[in-house]
């Protein structure tokens, strides 16, 4: 069995990845600074579930601080580092771009330095579909242009990818970069559309839609994404792999699907389309299939049903989660 350092452990995708690794008998050392970038009660919920499982330990540290390197090393050795820690969100990166650079780029550098100096040979980095910019072909392959990001979030992730390549080249660290497309599921990020729409419809609150709602996203259920992240631990040299975004739907159609599952009508209010947003994303995941043996298994209708079931079961506290 292996021992993994998982950065961002209280995050949406990371917490589910940790659960899969623990279920397979591995040890997971989770690190997270429990940033209030979104309602921290959701992070505490995920973290409490992990703390109940054998093989999990937790460190509350900020990977953007250089001093974290010796502190993390003390809890080693590690067979691999999985960096799912990130300051995420396209629009929010316009408000505090420094925080995005610190967490996403400098944080990645610090974890690469940990690998370099402590003989950790495998590194997995979570990146983003936002890196493809405004004019990506659909479905988007990994070879599509990614040097013209539209906001600081994507730019900070591009910087992290470049650092990973440099450390692979200089120090022989085996790196898999997984570019996530839109991910959803139970206990998801409350600042993302799926959770927000489900809560707003369930609670009879206005459903805020940027633009006309005809923009589209390729959605993938969190269990599929977490499974792909675990598969990315295999040795590959240096590779960039799309994960997710296999099932495309417009925002209007997504709201209709949630209305059906919740048995309630949405009170839709339209606002201006945000310049930092992409009109569409949809992943070409053929490389993930060929290289990792990965394909998505949970259909969108089933995944939305699971999300709605989770919300109903946890409504007593989840209805109070802030979606800003």
C-alpha positions in Angstrom: 0.0 0.0 0.0 1.1 3.5 -0.7 1.3 6.8 1.2 0.1 9.9 -0.5 0.2 13.6 0.3 -3.0 15.2 -0.9 -3.1 19.0 -1.1 -6.5 20.7 -0.9 -7.9 17.7 1.0 -11.1 19.5 2.2 -12.0 20.4 -1.4 -14.7 18.9 -3.5 -12.7 16.7 -5.8 -9.9 16.1 -3.4 -12.1 14.8 -0.6 -13.7 12.2 -3.0 -10.2 11.3 -4.3 -9.1 10.7 -0.7 -12.1 8.5 -0.1 -11.2 6.3 -3.1 -7.6 6.0 -2.0 -8.5 5.1 1.6 -11.0 2.5 0.4 -8.1 0.8 -1.5 -6.1 0.6 1.7 -3.7 3.5 1.1 -2.6 6.1 3.6 -3.5 9.8 2.9 -1.9 12.8 4.5 -4.3 15.6 3.7 -3.2 19.3 3.8 -5.6 22.3 3.5 -5.6 25.8 4.8 -9.4 25.8 5.0 -9.6 29.1 3.1 -12.9 31.0 3.3 -12.9 31.4 -0.5 -16.3 29.8 -0.2 -18.5 28.8 2.8 -16.1 26.8 5.0 -18.9 24.8 6.4 -18.9 22.7 3.3 -15.1 22.0 3.7 -15.6 21.1 7.3 -18.4 18.7 6.3 -16.1 16.9 3.9 -13.1 16.9 6.2 -15.2 15.4 9.1 -16.1 12.5 6.8 -12.5 11.9 6.1 -11.4 12.1 9.7 -13.7 9.1 10.5 -11.7 6.9 8.1 -8.6 4.8 9.0 -5.4 5.8 7.2 -6.3 9.5 7.0 -4.4 12.3 8.8 -4.7 16.0 8.4 -2.5 19.1 8.5 -3.9 22.6 8.4 -1.2 24.4 6.4 -1.0 26.8 3.5 1.0 25.4 0.6 1.6 29.0 -0.7 3.9 29.5 2.3 7.5 28.3 1.7 7.7 27.3 5.4 5.2 24.5 4.6 7.9 22.4 2.9 9.8 21.2 6.0 6.5 20.8 7.9 5.1 18.5 5.2 8.4 16.6 4.9 8.2 15.7 8.6 5.1 13.7 7.9 6.6 11.8 5.0 7.8 9.8 3.3 5.4 9.9 0.4 5.0 7.8 -2.7 3.4 10.7 -4.6 2.1 14.2 -4.2 -1.4 15.0 -5.5 -1.9 18.7 -5.8 -5.6 19.5 -5.9 -5.2 22.6 -3.8 -6.3 25.6 -5.7 -8.0 29.0 -5.5 -10.7 28.3 -8.0 -13.3 30.4 -9.8 -13.1 32.3 -13.0 -14.9 35.6 -12.0 -13.5 35.8 -8.5 -10.0 35.8 -9.9 -10.7 39.3 -11.2 -11.1 40.5 -7.6 -7.9 39.1 -6.0 -5.5 37.8 -8.6 -2.6 37.8 -6.2 -4.3 35.1 -4.1 -4.7 33.0 -7.2 -1.0 33.3 -8.1 0.1 32.6 -4.6 -2.0 29.4 -4.1 -2.1 28.0 -7.6 1.4 28.8 -8.9 3.6 29.4 -5.8 1.8 26.6 -4.0 2.6 24.2 -6.8 6.3 25.4 -6.8 6.5 24.6 -3.1 5.2 21.1 -3.5 7.5 20.5 -6.4 10.4 21.6 -4.2 9.2 19.1 -1.6 9.4 16.4 -4.3 12.8 17.5 -5.5 14.5 17.5 -2.1 12.8 14.4 -0.6 13.0 11.9 -3.5 9.3 11.9 -4.3 9.1 10.7 -7.9 5.4 11.2 -8.8 3.4 14.4 -9.0 -0.2 14.9 -10.1 -1.5 18.5 -10.7 -5.1 19.5 -11.1 -5.4 22.1 -13.8 -8.5 23.5 -15.6 -10.4 23.6 -18.9 -10.4 27.4 -18.5 -6.8 27.3 -19.8 -8.1 26.8 -23.4 -9.4 30.3 -23.7 -12.1 31.7 -26.0 -11.7 29.9 -29.3 -11.1 26.3 -28.4 -12.3 23.6 -30.9 -15.2 21.5 -29.5 -14.6 18.9 -28.3 -11.3 20.2 -27.1 -8.1 18.1 -27.3 -5.1 18.6 -25.1 -3.2 20.0 -28.1 -5.5 23.0 -28.4 -4.0 26.5 -27.8 -3.6 27.3 -24.1 -1.2 30.3 -24.1 -4.0 32.9 -24.2 -6.0 32.5 -20.9 -8.9 34.9 -20.3 -8.4 35.5 -16.6 -5.9 35.2 -13.7 -7.3 31.9 -12.6 -6.4 30.2 -15.9 -3.1 32.1 -16.1 -2.1 30.9 -12.7 -2.8 27.3 -13.6 -0.8 27.7 -16.9 2.1 28.8 -14.7 1.7 25.8 -12.5 1.8 23.5 -15.5 4.9 25.2 -16.8 6.7 24.7 -13.5 5.7 21.0 -13.5 7.3 20.6 -16.9 10.5 22.4 -15.7 10.8 20.1 -12.7 10.2 17.0 -14.8 12.9 18.1 -17.2 15.4 19.1 -14.5 14.8 16.6 -11.8 13.1 13.7 -13.4 9.8 14.0 -11.5 7.1 12.1 -13.2 4.1 14.4 -13.8 0.5 14.0 -14.8 -1.4 17.2 -15.3 -5.2 16.6 -15.3 -7.2 19.4 -16.8 -10.6 19.2 -15.2 -13.7 20.3 -17.0 -17.0 21.1 -15.2 -17.4 18.8 -12.2 -20.5 18.3 -10.1 -22.0 16.1 -7.4 -22.9 15.9 -3.7 -21.2 18.4 -1.4 -20.0 20.3 -4.4 -18.6 23.8 -4.5 -21.4 26.1 -3.5 -20.1 28.9 -5.8 -20.6 26.6 -8.9 -23.8 26.5 -11.0 -25.0 23.0 -10.1 -25.2 23.5 -6.3 -26.4 27.1 -6.7 -29.2 26.2 -9.0 -30.3 23.2 -6.9 -30.4 25.2 -3.7 -32.1 28.3 -5.3 -34.8 26.1 -6.9 -35.4 24.0 -3.8 -35.6 27.1 -1.5 -37.7 29.2 -3.9 -35.0 31.8 -4.4 -34.3 33.6 -7.7 -32.1 31.6 -10.0 -29.5 34.0 -11.4 -28.4 33.3 -15.0 -25.6 35.2 -16.7 -26.6 35.9 -20.3 -29.4 34.1 -22.1 -28.6 30.6 -20.7 -27.7 29.1 -24.0 -24.0 28.9 -23.0 -23.1 25.2 -22.6 -20.9 23.1 -20.3 -19.6 19.6 -20.4 -20.4 18.1 -17.0 -18.9 15.1 -15.3 -19.8 13.5 -12.0 -17.3 13.8 -9.2 -16.8 10.1 -8.7 -15.6 9.7 -12.3 -13.2 12.6 -11.9 -11.8 11.3 -8.6 -11.3 7.9 -10.2 -9.5 9.5 -13.1 -7.3 11.4 -10.7 -6.3 8.1 -9.0 -5.5 6.6 -12.4 -3.3 9.6 -13.1 -0.8 8.3 -10.5 0.6 5.8 -13.0 4.0 6.7 -14.4 3.7 8.7 -17.7 6.8 10.9 -17.9 5.1 14.3 -18.4 1.6 14.3 -19.8 -1.4 16.6 -19.9 -4.8 14.8 -19.8 -8.3 16.1 -20.1 -10.7 14.7 -17.5 -14.5 15.4 -17.6 -16.7 17.5 -19.7 -18.0 14.5 -21.7 -21.8 15.3 -21.5 -22.7 18.7 -22.8 -25.8 20.7 -21.8 -26.9 24.3 -22.0 -27.6 26.2 -18.7 -31.3 26.4 -19.7 -31.6 22.7 -20.2 -29.7 22.0 -16.9 -32.2 24.2 -15.0 -35.0 22.3 -16.6 -33.5 19.0 -15.5 -33.1 20.3 -11.9 -36.7 21.5 -12.0 -37.8 18.0 -12.9 -35.8 16.3 -10.2 -36.8 18.8 -7.5 -40.4 19.0 -8.6 -40.3 22.8 -8.4 -40.2 25.6 -11.0 -37.2 28.0 -11.1 -37.7 31.7 -10.8 -35.1 32.7 -13.4 -33.6 36.2 -13.4 -31.2 37.1 -16.2 -28.1 39.2 -15.9 -25.3 40.2 -18.3 -23.0 37.6 -19.6 -19.6 37.9 -17.9 -16.6 38.6 -20.1 -14.4 36.2 -18.1 -16.7 33.3 -18.8 -16.5 30.9 -21.7 -19.4 30.4 -24.0 -18.8 26.6 -24.2 -16.6 23.8 -22.9 -16.6 20.2 -24.0 -13.6 17.9 -23.6 -12.1 15.4 -26.0 -11.2 12.7 -23.5 -9.8 10.1 -26.0 -6.3 10.6 -24.5 -7.6 9.8 -21.0 -9.0 6.5 -22.4 -5.9 5.6 -24.2 -3.3 6.6 -21.6 -5.2 6.0 -18.3 -8.0 3.6 -19.3 -10.5 6.1 -18.1 -14.0 6.9 -19.3 -17.0 8.5 -17.5 -19.6 6.1 -16.1 -22.3 8.2 -14.5 -24.8 9.7 -16.9 -25.8 13.3 -16.2 -29.4 12.5 -15.4 -28.3 10.0 -12.7 -25.6 12.3 -11.3 -28.1 15.2 -11.0 -30.5 12.8 -9.2 -27.7 11.9 -6.7 -27.0 15.6 -6.1 -30.6 16.3 -5.4 -31.0 13.3 -3.1 -27.9 14.5 -1.2 -29.3 18.0 -0.9 -32.6 16.8 0.4 -30.9 14.6 3.0 -28.7 17.4 4.2 -31.1 20.3 3.6 -31.3 21.2 7.3 -27.8 22.7 7.1 -27.1 22.8 3.4 -29.9 25.4 2.8 -27.8 27.9 4.9 -24.6 27.5 2.8 -23.7 30.7 1.2 -23.5 30.6 -2.6 -21.5 33.8 -3.2 
